[in-house]
Amino acid sequence: MQRTDPDTGLLQWVAAVSDPDEDKAKRASFALTFLAPVQPVPASPELLAGSGIRMIELEGLTAEARRMGQGEYTYVGFVYRATGIKGDTNSPAWEAKPSGSSRGESVKVGG
């Protein structure tokens, strides 16, 4: 069953994204949750055919600081959310598209 955001009531779509400008490899890739009525689909072409990696521009991006880890090994981490992708090819007005998986494909965030 598709998860919904308790605050907004919008559907949650999770994607693995990476920032090519991040110097530290550990922070370059992270999970991003889209809060949208339909799954965002990037319109940009793949950087390498079959790779699923695309340059995207996020809309409504927020970063919320959270305490993460367990016991004495806690640290400050971030939960990233966005409302969509600029140039999204999936639209709430287009009802005939089949619904995809709740996991988004890997995308690359460019800056």
C-alpha positions as CSV (number, residue, x, y, z in Angstrom):
1,M,0.0,0.0,0.0
2,Q,1.3,3.4,-0.9
3,R,2.3,5.5,2.1
4,T,0.9,9.0,2.6
5,D,2.4,11.9,4.5
6,P,0.5,12.4,7.8
7,D,0.8,16.2,7.6
8,T,-0.2,16.9,4.0
9,G,-2.1,13.7,3.0
10,L,0.0,13.6,-0.2
11,L,1.5,10.3,-1.5
12,Q,5.2,9.6,-0.6
13,W,7.5,8.6,-3.5
14,V,11.1,7.7,-2.5
15,A,14.1,8.2,-4.8
16,A,17.8,7.7,-4.4
17,V,19.6,10.8,-5.5
18,S,23.2,12.0,-5.6
19,D,24.9,15.4,-5.7
20,P,27.8,15.5,-8.1
21,D,29.2,18.7,-6.5
22,E,29.5,17.2,-3.0
23,D,33.1,16.7,-2.0
24,K,32.5,14.0,0.6
25,A,31.4,10.7,-0.9
26,K,29.5,9.7,2.2
27,R,27.2,12.7,1.8
28,A,26.9,12.6,-2.0
29,S,24.1,10.1,-2.2
30,F,20.9,10.2,-0.1
31,A,17.2,9.3,0.0
32,L,14.7,11.9,-1.1
33,T,11.0,11.7,-0.5
34,F,8.6,13.4,-2.9
35,L,5.3,14.5,-1.5
36,A,3.0,14.6,-4.6
37,P,-0.3,13.2,-5.8
38,V,1.5,11.2,-8.5
39,Q,5.0,9.9,-8.9
40,P,7.3,12.5,-10.4
41,V,9.0,11.4,-13.6
42,P,12.0,13.3,-14.9
43,A,11.8,14.5,-18.5
44,S,15.6,14.9,-19.0
45,P,17.4,12.2,-21.0
46,E,19.6,9.6,-19.3
47,L,23.3,10.6,-19.0
48,L,24.3,7.1,-20.2
49,A,21.7,5.0,-22.0
50,G,20.3,2.3,-19.6
51,S,21.8,3.8,-16.5
52,G,18.7,5.5,-15.1
53,I,20.9,8.5,-14.1
54,R,19.4,11.9,-15.1
55,M,20.1,15.5,-14.2
56,I,17.1,17.0,-12.5
57,E,16.1,20.3,-10.8
58,L,14.0,19.8,-7.6
59,E,11.0,21.9,-6.7
60,G,10.0,22.6,-3.2
61,L,13.1,21.1,-1.6
62,T,13.3,21.0,2.2
63,A,15.9,19.6,4.6
64,E,14.8,18.8,8.1
65,A,17.5,18.1,10.8
66,R,16.9,14.9,12.8
67,R,18.7,13.0,15.5
68,M,19.9,9.7,14.0
69,G,21.7,6.7,15.1
70,Q,21.2,4.7,18.3
71,G,22.5,4.7,21.9
72,E,25.7,6.7,22.4
73,Y,26.3,6.7,18.6
74,T,23.9,9.5,17.6
75,Y,24.5,12.2,15.1
76,V,22.6,15.0,13.3
77,G,21.3,13.9,9.9
78,F,18.8,15.3,7.5
79,V,15.5,14.2,6.0
80,Y,15.1,15.6,2.5
81,R,11.7,16.2,0.8
82,A,10.6,17.8,-2.4
83,T,7.3,18.5,-4.1
84,G,8.4,17.7,-7.6
85,I,10.9,17.8,-10.5
86,K,11.0,20.8,-12.9
87,G,9.8,19.6,-16.3
88,D,8.1,16.6,-14.8
89,T,6.5,14.4,-17.5
90,N,3.9,12.9,-15.1
91,S,0.9,15.2,-14.3
92,P,-2.0,14.9,-12.0
93,A,-4.2,15.8,-15.0
94,W,-3.0,12.7,-16.9
95,E,-5.0,9.9,-15.2
96,A,-4.4,7.3,-17.9
97,K,-0.7,6.6,-17.0
98,P,-0.2,3.3,-15.2
99,S,1.1,3.8,-11.6
100,G,4.7,2.8,-11.1
101,S,6.5,1.4,-8.2
102,S,6.7,3.3,-5.0
103,R,10.5,3.4,-5.3
104,G,11.7,6.0,-7.8
105,E,14.6,5.3,-10.1
106,S,18.0,6.6,-9.3
107,V,18.5,10.2,-10.3
108,K,21.4,12.6,-10.3
109,V,20.9,16.1,-8.9
110,G,22.8,18.6,-10.8
111,G,23.6,22.2,-9.8
